[in-house]
Amino acid sequence: MFTAPIAIAALLALLPYLAAAFFAKRLAAATEKLPWIARISAPALLGIPYTLVAVSAGDFRCYWLALYALLPVAIAALMAQARSADPQQRGNWRDYLVLIALGLAVDLRWFEAAWPPHLSVFNKVLLLDSGIYGFVLLRQLGGAGFDLRLRLRDLGFGLREFLFYAPIALALGLSLGFLHFHALWPSPLQFSGAFLFTFFFIAVPEELFFRGWLQNLLERRIGRTPALMLTAVLFGLSHWNKRTASFNWQYVLLAALAGVFYGRAWRQQRRVGASAITHATVDTVWSIWLR
């Protein structure tokens, strides 16, 4: 049941994500002005959405509140240390530790038991908020391209990579029996709604993580092409347990190939918006016509 506390929790969870997507520089500058202890402890406020949802659902647990309040603080502390230890932003062990922790927590659904089944999306959004606060506002990692004030070039590069990937995915997916064509004709409103939901809640979070943070950092250590390929492989592997309880190798293969084109779209101008357009278009077309 969608209650007023849950609605407020949703707004509070989405606010850091959307505010950073459109006003990152202003937020980073404001964060810099805070005293050190306030700067590090501020993301503990991410425990509030959990509290509102859990109390509303009658399933509040102190240990889950501690997790959602303290994990973001730990990430903030690590990112502040990484900024001091690695001013050239070549990538620090703290960066990769945070990425591994966030990636595994989402992929393996470590914390979803904290939420009612129909509200588990809160877990992903709050972990995303934690990463955004650490990498965007404290670490101020350059070149990530987390700016959703989209440009025509974002659309152009994003759709171009979709058109490059689509024939490969169709040929391979249909031959493997992974894709199945459905002759459906959704209304423009239905297609637009599916695309926008996918863009904001699936494509942008995943592209920020894999391209804006991971591929971005790897490029500084191993070069553009190796970083593109390694990130694509890791992106593919993150789909190993989707739609099945065992290793779904067809999904992993197609996702890894998609990751190459998502990475190409991002690195064209280092813009998450461009790769998110490719990603959202692929997922929307797949969910409507090919799932």
Secondary structure, DSSP 4 states (H G I P E B T S, - for coil): ---HHHHHHHHHHHHHHHHHHHHHHHHHHHHHTS-HHHHHHGGGGGHHHHHHHHHHHT---HHHHHHHHHHHHHHHHHHHHHHHH-TT-S--HHHHHHHHHHHHHHHTTTTGGGS-GGGTHHHHHHHHHHHIIIIIIIS--TT-----S--HHHHHHHHHHHHHHHHHHHHHHHHHT----------HHHHHHHHHHHIIIIIHHHHIIIIIIIIHHHHHHH-HHHHHHHHHHHHHHTTTTTTSSS--HHHHHHHHHHHHHHHHHHHHHT-HHHHHHHHHHHHHHIIIII-
